[in-house]
Amino acid sequence: MKKNSMSNKHKQGGKLSGIRRADPEFERERAKYDYPLPSREYILQVLAEQGVPVALERLCALLDVQPQELVDFGRRLGAMARDAQLLQNRRGDWLIPGKADLIRGRVEGHRDGFGFLVPDEGGADLFLAEKEMAKVLHGDRAIARVVGIDRKGRPEGKIVEVTERANTRVVGRVHQEHGVWFVVAENKRISQDILLAPPAKKSLKPANGQVVVVEIVEQPSKQSQPIGRIVEILGNYADPGMEIEIALRKHDLPFEFSKAVQAETKKLPDEVRKSDWKGREDLTQLPLVTIDGETAKDFDDAVYCARQGKGYRLVVAIADVSHYVSPGSALDKEAYDRGNSVYFPRRVIPMLPEKLSNGLCSLNPNVERLCMVCDMQLAGTGDIKRYRFYPAVMWSHARLTYTEVAAALYDKDAQARGKLGPLLPHLENLDALFRVLVKARQKRGAIDFETVETRMVFDDHGKIERIEPYERNDAHRLIEECMLAANVCASDFLKEREHPALYRIHEGPTPEKLVKLRDFLGTFGLSLGGGEEPHAKDYAKLIEKIQGRPDKQLLQTVMLRSLRQAIYSPDNVGHFGLAYESYTHFTSPIRRYPDLMIHRSIKSALAARRYEPGDWSDIGLHCSATERRADEATRDVEAWLKGYYMQDRIGEAFAGSISAVVPFGIFVALDDVFVEGLVHISELGADYFHFDEAAHAMVGERTGRRFRLSDRVRVQLMRVDLEQNKIDFRLVPEAAKPPPAGVTNGGEAVRRRVPSRR
């Protein structure tokens, strides 16, 4: 018998495929080769060929599964069922879900009790009525069957089987009614109350209303509610910092470093060792400085600029985190799981332990630090002529703040300039280069939407004293342009060497969004150039054209919402908003895992090696997901804090602008308070109001009264619901008068943006 001549008919991937089990020769060969179980692909192939559900006994016969293999084979079938590749019907027969018109997907709950099944393979979401949602929790994976159409014309589903449970622990508040203790989940997409089993420890007996973490000991089913057991009591709902404790657990954010990570961190040196200098250039005499916010503690980047003829030399030194965090180490796995640091008001959840993030890897002043350098030569036009990457040792000559630099460079403050001393000429070179880079940015056509950032000012008790606008000065923009230049070089370096990387990609509008945007602009007599594939420059030209218009904010907001979200991907499709053909993140490895990966890739390319961490697409999806997770968690915390801040101002009236129009009402952003709340459709007036999605407006059926995005309104605060993070307004009567016919009641809406340096 020739080993390489056996067919794959029996078991895909096996070496004995054409041999019958009854043949003694088969058993001898099987023992020799340790015959594998049927692969998933082959199991699916055989079931598909049968065309009907197959009993286990018949399936074993078809696949030549022997009695001694039944246990392992059963495990394989179970794993395939958990992955929704297979399904057992009521008789116990095995079948392929797709053959039974079944749809597998992820459950998304709604705070009102109903939910949806989002199909894995696309298509319309299945509506799940409250009785179906009683079987599952938000995030679970399930298989469902279409059973009809609901009253809104949506396909309605019935859950056939839950294939994966997403919730093992839930954070919520304890309540007692009629002697029954239960927990109401903080995540309002989980609408079922979780009944409490007796606590394992007497110390875990909470008071009514306290915030706890429960472990789900029995998942919901058609017959019963979920049951949980308290594993942690966090405290009272209004305790200082409780909003962050809740958000960490609600969004499954890792916030405690494992013992393995702590052990690895403990072994790290406290300072740069002489052995670390090997293979590095000495930049300790170069007057590099860091420029950050007043409260920053982790300094990723340092900069230096000198004039070279008609051009400039720009040096951007970035903390060399990759020297201390090795691939596959406990530190690396933890950093990957976190994906990024999370910045809450008054608290940071770092990606790396403090010894690294605020110590060894932070470019603190007057100490040696390891760095990766992007050394660039730029023309007087701002074009990058040459660049070089290399590892180095640096010495930060000053820790500067944006305020200090702005005072010295732009306010010409004598005291600030004197404090900088010999560093001032280098900063003036940086400013001159910044002016050149801004012109190059405009020529390139990068989109620059005008936004207002805010920050919370807290009192001594940890509560918000006020919310105020945070002005970004030219010192912020100076550093931003330096970082953009280094990121572009990193992207180009890896692309030229054909080394795989995680690019920061930002795609333009989808065809559907582009049509809607052009239709909307047409009602204002405006148009967006670029045909079916507009360039960022087309957006930039339109933004410039609408400057000075009273409806500028409305137009700009609609333009912004037509664009897609930036993500990480190994597929380099460019960055639409920044108008770069190739862009990646290199400048923040302390707080972003993709940047750490780029450093490793650059080092590997310099050494003529390849960095292969695994499937780059999966890693990109993961890093994009952790970024969204952090954004959602910070939004939750800020919303709660704003609600707490506003609860003592019920009854007060405020001026504001409509920041969003939705089918159930309008959201209003207050001018001086920078808080957003809802005016429900029932509060808009004595009329039937209809949502006009294309016009971003709510329109009265009888009166023709219109409430459109960015319109000015005056509202009164009616209620604050801290549990649901909801602020409700009602219109002050005189503000509800319709504008004169043909006149747009446009205005400047204050729209908050999460601060970002890069």
ABEGO torsion letter per residue (X at the ends): XBAAABBAAABBGBAAAABBAABAAAAAAAAAAGBBBBBAAAAAAAAAAAGBBBBAAAAAAAAGBBAAAAAAAAAAAAAAAAAGABBBBAAGBBBBAAAAGBBBBBBBBBAAGBBBBBBAAEEBBBBBBAAAAAABBBGBBBBBBBAEBBAAGBBBBBBABBABBABABBBBBBBBBGGBBBBBBABAABABBBBBBBBABAAABBBBGBBBBBBBABBBBAABBBBBBBABBAEBAABBGAAAAAAAAAAGBBABBBAAAAAAAAABBABBBAAAABGBBBAAABBBBBBBBAABABBABBBBBBBBEABBBBBBBBBBAAAABBBGBAAAAAAAAAGBBBBBBGBBBBABBAAAAABAABBBBGBBBBBBBBBBBBBAAGBBABBBBBBBBBBBABBBBAAAAAAAAAAGBAAAAAAAEAAAAAAAAAAAAAAAAAAAAAAAGBBBBBBBBBBBBBBAAGBBABBBBBBBBAAAAAAAAAAAAAAAAAAAAAAAAGBBBBBBBBBBBBAAAAAAAAAAAAAAGBBBBGEABBBAAAAAAAAAAABGBAAAAAAAAAAAAABBBBBBBABBAEBAAAGBABBBBAABAAABAAAAAAAAAAAAAAAGBBBBAEBAAAAAAAAAAAAAAAAAAAAAAAAAAAAAAAAAABGBBBBBBBABBBAAEBBBBBAAAGBBBBBBAAAAEBBBBBBBAAAGBBBBAAAGBBBBBGBBBBBBBABBBAAAGBBBBBBBAAAABBBBBGBBBBBBBBBBBBBBAX
